[in-house]
Structure formats: structure tokens, C-alpha cells
Amino acid sequence: MTEYVICYDIHCPRRLGRIHRTLKAQAMALQYSVFLFNGTQVQLQRCLEQLERLMDKQEDDIRAYPLPARGLRWCLGQPVLPEGIYWSGLAQSWHRPHETVNAA
């Protein structure tokens, strides 16, 4: 399983809602248009194919970036999840805000 950051810039509010709901069902929202997807490359490809069918390729932009398995994780500002809430599908490095976490 690999972590990917998926982000988007969608022109039409109606498409934005559809794309947001689709991603919300498969990934965790980190910010308004930034999601953390945890899965295999095949699962990512399926997710991106779904999003591609919903987007307008002339107006919209959707990008996915793989996160390195090893490396620094910076969580500054608001935590991803409220204090005391843990999601087993979220890597431990994302549970500790306000710290530099060295993911091994």
C-alpha cells in the first residue's frame, strides 16, 4: 500500500461536488481540495478513472502525487483528525500533528 496526495481544481460547482463526494468515499480529506489516498497503484488507477469520467478535461485539473515510503512528514497547523480520534487506515505518521515525523 502506498500513500498518494490527490488534489484538484474544478471549475464548475456541480462537478466539484461530484468529484469531492467521489474522493471522500475513497480517501481522507486533508484540506478542501487535498486528499490522502492509501492503496495500491491499481486502486489508485481505478479512482483516477472514476474522477476522469466526472471531470471536464478542458477546464479541470486533478493530480495525484505518490508520497515516499521513507521520509519526513511535516504536519503544521490544524491536525488531520480531532484530538483523541484515530483512524486505523491512516498511517501513524499522520496522527501526530505539530511534529516532524520520520516515517520508517
N, C-alpha and C positions, 0 to 999 in steps of 0.2 A: 504494500500500500504506500502510495506517495501522496504528499500534500501539494495542492495547487492553489494558487490565488487566481480567482476568476473575477474580472471586473468588467464593467460595461458603461457605455454612454449611449443611451437610447433617445431618439428624437421625439417620438410620438408617445404621449402619456398612456395610451391604450396598450401599445406594445410593451412599454416599460412595465406596466402592471403584470402582463402575462409572463414576461421574462423574469421579473422579480419572483413571482409565485413559483415558477418552474425551478429556479435556482434554490429558493428557500426550501423546497421539498427534497433537495439533493445535497445541499451544502449549508454551511453555517454563515450567517451574515456577520461580517466583522465591522462594516460600515455600510452606509446607504447603498452603495453600488459596488461593494467589495465583499467577496465571499471566499471562505476556505472550503475547498473540496478535498476530501480524503478518499482515495480509491485507486484502482488500477488504471493503467493507460486505456484499457478497453472501456472501463466505466466512464472515464473522462470523455472519451470519444463519443460514446452514446449521449452523454449530457450535452456536449457541444453540438451534436447533430440535432438534438431537440431544439436547442437555442437558435440554431441556424434557420430552422424552419419557421421560427417565430419572428425573426429579425428582418429588417429591410437592409439589404447589403449596400445600398446606395447611401443610406442615412445613418445607420447604426454601427457601433463598434463594440465587439466583445473580444476580450483577450484572456488567455489562460497562461499562467507562468508557474513552472514547477519550482517548488522550494527544495533546497538541498537537504539531503537526509542528515548531514552533519553541518553544523554552522551556528552562528549566533542568531538568536531571536530577540528582538527588542520589542517590548510591549510598554509603550509610554501612554500616559493619559488614562482614559476610562478602560476598565478591564473588559475582556471579551464577554465574560459571564458575571453576573452579580456575585458578591461575596457569599460563600457557602454553597454555591450551586456548581455542580460538577457534571460534565457530560463525558461518559466513558468513551465516546467516539472521537473526542478531542484530545490531541496529543498533550501530554503532561506539560510540555513547554509553554502551552497557551494558557494554562491555569494560573500562572504566576505573573501578574501584571507588575509594572514599575521596576522590573529587574532585567538584567541581561541574563539570558538563559543559554547555556552552551548545550545544544542538543547533541547527544552522542549517538 
